[in-house]
């Protein structure tokens, strides 16, 4: 199947517009993702961040058509290289997956086939997408393992997933993703199962290889440290909606929405040592019980009565940024968190509890 290239005027590899995802349950249809829109350009990395349950992974799976059709209702528009994907038959989507769009999953040991060697699994991608026969594909598989900086690639190609370390397995997953020569790679929490030093190596490899190839990268993560190292732009999700988006450096330096402010404040930093860790009180609400008005208002330190009644829209604030908050202008001008009484009236939470300071040892 021939593929167009993201060039010239149509530099966006993927354009998602007003994506809505609902699931059929025993108690009825429940919407979990609402009016999500984003795009990723050639060679760009867009990070979608938020707590677990925010709708990040569901949005990504809907983009690539991996939600069960008998359970999920997907509406909106997903355009890949200008062509609409929603509504395409499964036979067509199988050609897109692994070829035009590749996905790197969170836990490679679960994603890889345990009874097939690493080399065979990479070769299978090449054969499935008409990039050679089995003989040439096996040789190319070794080349891809070498490209992702796996030592002794010929030996590793003959090994099974359980024989590799976690870092090697994730590198093998990246090699599989690259083998299809995709225009877009979706990486869903690609470093969660790895230790810190291996995380840095894998992220550097992923970003470097996608930039060199001009591949668009959609990164799903809850780790803002990963975002700072990897992303060009950020979309912050909460309770199935995008609540803020903008350039990564700008958003991390000066977040504008209360949720993003609290997320950034919760990052441990050397400058704040000894002051305790900031936390966000409460939990992400279940899709079956999303609150009225702003969905973050029960946990928000800036909430007022109007926040419990009116759903804010995602509005552009200039400079490639957009914010979903009724008080965004006030907060930008330096508004302080509301009083406990006002937050209680709005149905909001109390101020986040901070870790107690250490007591001095008795002499």
Buried (B, 14 or more C-beta within 10 A) or exposed (E): EEBEEBEEEBBBBBBBEEBBBBBEEEEEEBBBBBBBBBBBBBBBBBBBBBBEBBBBBBBBBBBBBBBEEEEBEBBBBBBBBEEEBBEBEEEBBEBBBBBBBBBBBBBBBEBBEEEEBBBBBBBBBBBBBEBBEEEEBBBBBBEBBBBBBBEEBEEBBEBBBEEBEBBBBBBBBBBBBBBBBBBBBBBBBBBBBBEEEBBBBBBEBBBEBBBEBBBBBBBBBBBBBBBBBBBBBBBBBBBBBBBBBBBBEBBBEEBBBBBBBBBBBEBEEEEEEEEEBBEBBBEBBEBEEBBEBBBBBBBBBBBBBBBBEEEBEBEEBEEEBBBBBBBBEEBEEEEEBBEEEBBEBBBBBEEBEEEEEEEEEEE
